[in-house]
Amino acid sequence: MTTPVYLDHAATTPVRDEVLAAMTPYFGAQFGNPSSVHRWGREARVALDEARERLAGCLGAHPDEVCFTSGGTEADNLAVLGVFRARRSEGRPAVVTTPIEHKAVLAAAHQAAHEGGEERLAAVLPDGTVSREAFARVIDARVAVASVMWVNNETGVMQDIPALGAMAREAGAVFHTDAVQAFGKVAIDLAALPIDLLSLSGHKLGAPKGVGALYIRRQTPLAPLFHGGSQDRGRRPGTENVAFAVGLATAAELTRAEHAQEAARLAALRDRLEGALRAQVPDAVIHGAAAPRAPHIVNVSIPGTSSEALLMALDLRGIAASAGSACQSGSVSASHVLAAMGVPTPLALGALRLSLGALSTEAGVDRAAEVLATLARKARGLPASGMAAGDAPAACAFVPAGGG
Ligand SMILES: *Cc1c(COP(=O)(O)O)cnc(C)c1O
């Protein structure tokens, strides 16, 4: 039995041992509510405050600028809808975003439009970067908030956040970036960047699912999504998840400390994987390869194959990847990200996302490339011991890449 190969780190990562160890006391003796005045409460308060300070330290932020959330989705919703609702009465009813954002941002912008706001999208170029001209056209004095993701979760394409943030702020817009896939891959110093809001998700960096954070620069107008107590300065009412806050801070510190070394390791693995694919499947198309990219994502289409069939065949061989297409009510549709880049639908329907991280090794990427090459030859009817014709699943049974 060959070792399984997990190439889906953009979907989620395992909880690190250090993170689990740091969280454990808060499921046990240190169970207090941080709002209680007694010693149990005070202990929990100290742990929460320390977690906030440590996470702020990782970002170049002040501790009071860190708001813990239930994950990246909540952070994105709080950023987009929170600013829209706080600023619409200022004569700023517009929300600017791009067609390649995570669904959490796109759906929040859509909700703003549903509430009487105006949704504006800045187009991306074929390489996956946001067009500066298109962005300039949609930014004006009616924009409450502009949201552009730092690293795309399907292609790894990186945006020029300092430049776009400066453009947005010049027009008086609040600037938000979804940095869920960027943290640990890109250096982030918020003291020096034109960013007002930044989203993080724990489970993409070795903390549990169900925790994240929104960085909120001081003075940023923001209406809360929830209504209740005064926790987190009223920005996010509800008894704080002390254990997960400690876990997120611990994961963020470890990730940040390892950033340079790990980014270089992943870039070398990514180049090795792409080199092997290009050599063995010469017509493979790597999406976003012409743009600056984070080192952990490879989005590849092999003409004549479908991502569903490839995913199933890879899974049978112990290799976990993700589709670059979305599965909606039983039928497969092309990824909104690839569509926005102008990738033809038949090619987009074959897209696979292979994402690297802590579990990735040279042996793993070599095996993935070799298996993909075999499957590609087989799909073309060339001799290979790969996927049989009957392997192709008819049903759509995969988690969409957009969910990662
Ligand atoms: C995973 C992801 C999210 C959502 O984060 P959750 O914690 O899973 O809600 C948002 N944006 C991007 C870019 C992601 O990759």
The ligand as a MOL file (V3000), in Angstrom:
LIG
                    3D

  0  0  0     0  0            999 V3000
M  V30 BEGIN CTAB
M  V30 COUNTS 15 15 0 0 0
M  V30 BEGIN ATOM
M  V30 1 C -11.1760 28.9230 3.2310 0
M  V30 2 C -11.3250 30.3100 2.7390 0
M  V30 3 C -12.3060 31.1640 3.2880 0
M  V30 4 C -13.3220 30.6840 4.3040 0
M  V30 5 O -12.7680 30.4320 5.5490 0
M  V30 6 P -13.6080 29.4850 6.5840 0
M  V30 7 O -12.8090 29.6020 7.8450 0
M  V30 8 O -13.5680 28.1300 6.0000 0
M  V30 9 O -14.9470 30.0630 6.6900 0
M  V30 10 C -12.3690 32.4570 2.8440 0
M  V30 11 N -11.5220 32.9100 1.9110 0
M  V30 12 C -10.5800 32.1330 1.3540 0
M  V30 13 C -9.6750 32.7020 0.3330 0
M  V30 14 C -10.4510 30.8060 1.7390 0
M  V30 15 O -9.5350 30.0390 1.1770 0
M  V30 END ATOM
M  V30 BEGIN BOND
M  V30 1 1 1 2
M  V30 2 1 2 3
M  V30 3 2 2 14
M  V30 4 1 3 4
M  V30 5 2 3 10
M  V30 6 1 4 5
M  V30 7 1 5 6
M  V30 8 2 6 7
M  V30 9 1 6 8
M  V30 10 1 6 9
M  V30 11 1 10 11
M  V30 12 2 11 12
M  V30 13 1 12 13
M  V30 14 1 12 14
M  V30 15 1 14 15
M  V30 END BOND
M  V30 END CTAB
M  END
